[in-house]
């Protein structure tokens, strides 16, 4: 392992990210090379043509109009700024993997297979995705974590690859799920719903003359609405992740083994109704129900010519230092 990167660094961004439960949240040459890689991914996505047989797959609903309450340009610009700051902070802490790190090479190879299918008509992705400058980076941390910010900014924490010993097929499920959040603008939609809910609560409180207790109940009601909305996002992202992975030539049934591993790592999950994400058993059942819709896509897809291995497992003593809260969170949501 190169001295410039510590895969088990206790890295955590200084500022809390706003992009969801997996989204907790340098060297000039390294950052320049990352920009070149982003340009390559953008070209791949823009130049890809979808064959006729690939027009099928999972079905998703039209996106909510609530997202229109928040300008997409502002959301993506804010995400890009936070992502850049996170990479700089990680580099300072020796927690940013160099471009030649085997696991980063692996992540980028998988991303290059998934991203060209982001414009599949059945996914109803935002049209803005065609012009995104995609980026993929690996952060040194024991946390079981990964995310894709608006605008196509992807990051994996080393812990999710190490602790779960993910296969390429399982990595593609994680990455496809996170990409789905960005393609469907779930963060922007949640921000729009939050703004709308806050406005209704304030108007209702004023009309009804609610005091502190009434406002507290109104606020909790707004939170429950958000919780239910979040679970729908996660279920939709699971479906789209299955679809993207199958089109890219990755085994869709890996979605089931992925969440079985998540459940083992969590050692229990919060009740489904109080979680922003489906319970593990519910999630696996829903994935199994959607696999038939993508089996044909997988059967006809070009399979990866090169397969990668997960990182060498860390010593048990090192694994025991991983945050149990992070593992529990990962099993209950993406």
Buried (B, 14 or more C-beta within 10 A) or exposed (E): EEEBBBBBBEBBBEEEBBBBBBBBBBEEEBBEBBEEBBEEBBEBBEEBEBEEEBEBBBEBEEBBEBBEBBEBEEBBEBBBEBBBBBBBBBBEBBBBBBBEBEBBBBBBBBBBBBBBBBBBEBBBBBEBBEEBBBBBBBBBBBBBBBBBBBBBBBBBBBBBBBBBBBBBBBBBBBBBBBBBBBBBBBBBBBBBBBEBBEEEBEEBBEEEEBEEEEBEEBEEBBEEBBBEBBBEBBBBBBBBBBBBBBBBBBBBBBBBBBBEBBBEBBEEBBEBEEBBBBBBEBBBEBBEEBBEBBEBBBEEBEEBEEEBEBBEEBEEEBBEEBBEEBBBBBBBBB
